[in-house]
Amino acid sequence: MYRIGKEEIEEVRKVIKSGQLFRVGEASSGHLGECDLFEQEWSEKIGSEYSLLMCGGGTAALVCALAGIGVGPGDEVIVPAYTWLATATSVLTVGGIPVLAEVDETMALDPADFERKIGPNTKAVIPVHMVGRPANLEAIVRIARKHNLKVVEDSCQMIGGTFKGKRTGTWGDAGAFSFNWFKIISCGEGGALVTDDREIYEIASIYSDSGSAFRPKACELQVPIFVAQQYRADEVMAAIMRVQMKRLDGILADLRRARKRFEEEAKAVPGIRVAPSNDPDGDCGVVMTLQFDDEKRARAFVDVCPLQGWLGIDHGKHVYTNWTPLLEKRIMHHPDMNPFNFPQNQGLRMDYSEEACPKTLELLRRTFFISMNPEWTEDEIKSGSSALKGALSKV
Ligand SMILES: *Cc1c(COP(=O)(O)O)cnc(C)c1O
């Protein structure tokens, strides 16, 4: 979350005054329909047929997307080794097994390794657009189609950005966004699923709404109703998100402006390399990304960096070697509900050891991410980028 203020307060005030905080209600009784409006507006903004706002975050959106494409026991889903662990655990939630693939220098899923990792039980792939940097969707979708695989985009950290002019989240069969506090726009917690596919939308609606029990239009669904989880959004979060959505383009413009300037300064230092991007113009500008020749030089920079940032390998549970519950195969509260124990999953690939993705670890050890701030003034950008240049000249 970068910006929030009196516009959100005003919209929340209206919802509270209406006295109707549940997403379903009658306009004739003063219900504002914020959730429905957000979903319409989000679809228009992102460019998808359907949107579904959820209280369960990007994780819920991923789970519903995977349920929507039919992932279950016996299925492998390929995920990058550098991502928030929820990308992998969402596969386990629906009964499938996540299989790790390497990232490339762009720090997103390596299309070549993705293709190498495809096996007889592979059902889908989840490209992740980490820190607002797009994965190579063109290559990934092409490979997936060739092998008859589904694509679910994890766009939780990339909200509003594009790859080749098309918004991320809309390239695959479904996309997931997160609106938790650490993301580009936020209502504290929450997320959204987007898709053009009616069946995915219906399954996700049912999965996330106690079998669509409260949907006034549930009788129009073609998919037979089943009961799964309850991730329904409420009117307060939708009211906040409708304002946040209006702030998005301004936030992205300011982040991108800062990133461009910082990159120019960094590139002027001999021997310093900015990590390649799959689409520098579509990139959200959340970070600028430096790639050093080796870990020693990267560590030396950590000690002198004048700005907020982190070395990839120190990124906690975004690095697969720190996904303790997966390493120890501890999923769900009961052993019979642990997908690692399912008979259908025996024989599937479950290697999360240090050796699984050595290239990713090697890259993370020498890739440094510097956080951009959309509130920086022209002067702050100038002094910050020249301080960066100074620090880089020392390492
Ligand atoms: C934040 C995030 C998620 C999960 O989102 P929540 O809203 O916390 O559930 C999933 N994947 C990635 C890459 C994320 O950054």
The ligand as a Gaussian input file, in Angstrom:
#p B3LYP/6-31G(d) Opt

LIG

0 1
 C        1.190000     -11.747000      -1.442000
 C        1.400000     -12.881000      -2.370000
 C        0.528000     -13.969000      -2.426000
 C       -0.585000     -14.190000      -1.447000
 O       -1.366000     -13.122000      -1.219000
 P       -2.185000     -12.994000       0.178000
 O       -3.052000     -11.842000      -0.123000
 O       -1.204000     -12.757000       1.253000
 O       -2.933000     -14.252000       0.331000
 C        0.736000     -14.936000      -3.381000
 N        1.770000     -14.871000      -4.221000
 C        2.654000     -13.856000      -4.196000
 C        3.780000     -13.836000      -5.179000
 C        2.504000     -12.846000      -3.245000
 O        3.402000     -11.869000      -3.199000

